[in-house]
Amino acid sequence: MGFFDFMTEDIAVDLGTANTLIIHNGKVVIDSPSIVARNRLTGKIIATGHEANRMQGKTHENIKTIRPLKDGVIADFQASEEMIKEFVKQIPAIKKKLFPPSLRMVICIPSGITEVEKRAVIDSGRHMNAKEIYLIYEPMAAAIGVGIDIMEPKGNMIIDIGGGTTEIAVIALAGIVCDQSVKVAGDLFTSDIMYYMRTQHNLHVGETTAEKIKIQIGSATEDLDTPPDDMMVQGRDLLSGKPKQVQVSYREIAKALDKSILRIEDAVMETLSKTPPELAADIYNTGIYLAGGGSMLRGLDKRLSRKTDLPVYVAEDPLRAVVRGTGIALKNIEKYKTVLLK
């Protein structure tokens, strides 16, 4: 181990549309919303992560909150770079060092990404003093994180529902056999809820409130075994302009999300129909694995299971499955060499 190895820190990054997670030394050290707040007059970034998230929807004209990633890819290059820089600075072990160490990074990317978007990810890593950068496809990372042995000649199906995209992939022999990336995920669920509140209740609610509704009473089906209690939602009345509150049940949210979930179901069915027969036989035995924050939507596993006639399992701690897998790949770079792209 040379002097330079001593100066190098290994980090695994899950750059998500909604959340960015970073693993260092096998531990999740950063778990923050992917959002920055910028001062319009000076152009300076004044807050990142949780702090910027609290400002969302509550800013005045001189402060703007930006989500630098759209549909899982970098939309605002400068903001995303400054955001990652900030997050890396916050890693406890790196904070303590006199000099910023050079980094070895594994970053995960959506499977439907273009070459140009790939370059953008690599460039932003370069600007952050990374001397080695590896990329790994999200469904692959999710599969490793869920605990699937991806090296086996055996078919496994993984669905990763993030903030911007849903990635569906069939994996065998450390490769993606067929996959599909649909832009229906957590963010769309949130805007579905905003639209529903507007059209059904004449209530204008912000993104933060819609997100809260999704987490508290969100559901993929109208028949849950243990339904959540109704929720009181505050917003602005579209007719009178006054603040008001309405009571909303999980059944209504299931109605609001129905169309979007249908699109995910269709994509799953399409991927299954493209799967080679031997692998389809494996999937019949192993079932489908769900990862990502969107998989925590109540009743989604049940609904997909009904649609596909296959067992559906939600990963434990699904929000972190992708970054866990990325971290495992980073730790065993030799073993996973075939999966990592340079």
GIQUI-V632805 format. One record per pair of residues at least 24 apart in sequence whose ideal C-beta (glycine too) atoms are under 6 Angstrom apart, sorted by the first residue. I is the first residue (numbers start at 0). J is the second residue. Records with the same first field share a line. If there is no record, write none. Layout:
# GIQUI-V632805
I = J / J
This chain:
# GIQUI-V632805
6 = 100
7 = 101 / 103
8 = 100 / 102
9 = 103 / 329
10 = 102 / 104
11 = 105 / 325 / 326 / 329
12 = 106
13 = 107 / 321 / 322 / 325
15 = 161 / 162
16 = 68 / 71 / 162 / 163
17 = 162 / 185
20 = 322
21 = 86
22 = 322 / 326
23 = 90
28 = 90
29 = 86
33 = 68
34 = 64 / 66
35 = 65 / 78 / 82
36 = 62 / 64
37 = 63
39 = 63
44 = 81
47 = 82 / 85
55 = 207
56 = 205 / 207
70 = 163 / 164 / 182
71 = 109 / 163 / 164
72 = 116
73 = 119
80 = 123 / 126
84 = 127
99 = 128
101 = 128 / 130
102 = 128 / 129
103 = 131
104 = 129 / 132
105 = 133 / 135 / 325 / 328 / 329
106 = 134
107 = 135 / 137 / 140 / 321 / 325
108 = 134
109 = 137 / 164 / 180
110 = 136 / 138 / 166 / 178 / 180
111 = 180
133 = 339
134 = 340
135 = 325 / 328 / 339
137 = 166 / 321
138 = 166 / 168
139 = 338
140 = 321 / 324 / 325
141 = 290 / 320 / 321 / 324
142 = 170
143 = 324 / 327
144 = 320 / 321 / 323 / 324
145 = 288 / 290 / 314 / 320
149 = 173
153 = 281
154 = 278 / 281 / 282
155 = 285
156 = 282 / 287
157 = 288
158 = 289
159 = 290 / 291
160 = 184 / 291 / 293 / 294
161 = 291
162 = 186
165 = 263
167 = 266 / 267 / 270
169 = 274 / 278
171 = 278
173 = 337 / 338
177 = 270 / 273 / 274
179 = 266 / 270
181 = 266
183 = 259 / 262 / 263
184 = 293
185 = 292 / 293
187 = 259
188 = 213 / 256
189 = 213
191 = 255 / 256 / 259
192 = 255
195 = 255
200 = 245
201 = 237 / 238
202 = 234 / 245
203 = 234 / 235 / 237
204 = 234
216 = 249 / 252
217 = 252 / 296
218 = 249 / 252 / 253 / 297 / 298
219 = 260 / 296 / 298 / 299 / 302
220 = 253 / 298 / 302
221 = 250 / 253
223 = 297 / 298
264 = 306
286 = 310 / 312
287 = 311
288 = 312
289 = 313
290 = 314 / 317 / 320
291 = 317
292 = 318
